Amino acid sequence: MGYGLGVFLLAVGLILALAVTDNLANVDLTMVGWIIAAAGVLLLVLTAVTANNRRRSSTVTTHADGSRTVSERNDAPPAY
């Protein structure tokens, strides 16, 4: 799962919500489309957040005297 599935769900949901005018018995395709589109947006946001968290790393170094040094590294590109 990732960006591709999120974009796919968003596209299918918006097509159902905005372009399909057919009616099925006891099924509101417009509402189903909005729900699928919302799921796609949620998946895109969650994928972006988890991808950002994976780019961070920290290293703990223990010295001979027992002290520790923590260095953090962020490989994310700068935000403009």
Contacts in CASP RR format, 6 or more apart in sequence:
PFRMAT RR
TARGET T0000
AUTHOR 0000-0000-0000
METHOD contacts of the structure
MODEL  1
MGYGLGVFLLAVGLILALAVTDNLANVDLTMVGWIIAAAGVLLLVLTAVT
ANNRRRSSTVTTHADGSRTVSERNDAPPAY
1 43 0 8 1.000
1 47 0 8 1.000
2 43 0 8 1.000
2 44 0 8 1.000
2 47 0 8 1.000
3 44 0 8 1.000
3 47 0 8 1.000
5 40 0 8 1.000
5 43 0 8 1.000
6 39 0 8 1.000
6 40 0 8 1.000
6 41 0 8 1.000
6 43 0 8 1.000
6 44 0 8 1.000
6 47 0 8 1.000
7 40 0 8 1.000
7 44 0 8 1.000
9 36 0 8 1.000
9 37 0 8 1.000
9 39 0 8 1.000
9 40 0 8 1.000
9 43 0 8 1.000
10 37 0 8 1.000
10 40 0 8 1.000
10 41 0 8 1.000
10 44 0 8 1.000
12 33 0 8 1.000
12 36 0 8 1.000
13 32 0 8 1.000
13 33 0 8 1.000
13 34 0 8 1.000
13 35 0 8 1.000
13 36 0 8 1.000
13 37 0 8 1.000
13 40 0 8 1.000
14 33 0 8 1.000
14 37 0 8 1.000
15 33 0 8 1.000
16 29 0 8 1.000
16 30 0 8 1.000
16 32 0 8 1.000
16 33 0 8 1.000
16 36 0 8 1.000
17 29 0 8 1.000
17 30 0 8 1.000
17 33 0 8 1.000
17 34 0 8 1.000
17 37 0 8 1.000
20 29 0 8 1.000
20 30 0 8 1.000
22 29 0 8 1.000
23 29 0 8 1.000
52 76 0 8 1.000
55 74 0 8 1.000
55 75 0 8 1.000
55 76 0 8 1.000
56 72 0 8 1.000
56 73 0 8 1.000
56 74 0 8 1.000
56 75 0 8 1.000
56 76 0 8 1.000
57 72 0 8 1.000
57 73 0 8 1.000
57 75 0 8 1.000
58 70 0 8 1.000
58 71 0 8 1.000
58 72 0 8 1.000
58 73 0 8 1.000
59 70 0 8 1.000
59 71 0 8 1.000
59 72 0 8 1.000
59 73 0 8 1.000
60 68 0 8 1.000
60 69 0 8 1.000
60 70 0 8 1.000
61 68 0 8 1.000
61 69 0 8 1.000
61 70 0 8 1.000
61 71 0 8 1.000
62 68 0 8 1.000
63 69 0 8 1.000
END
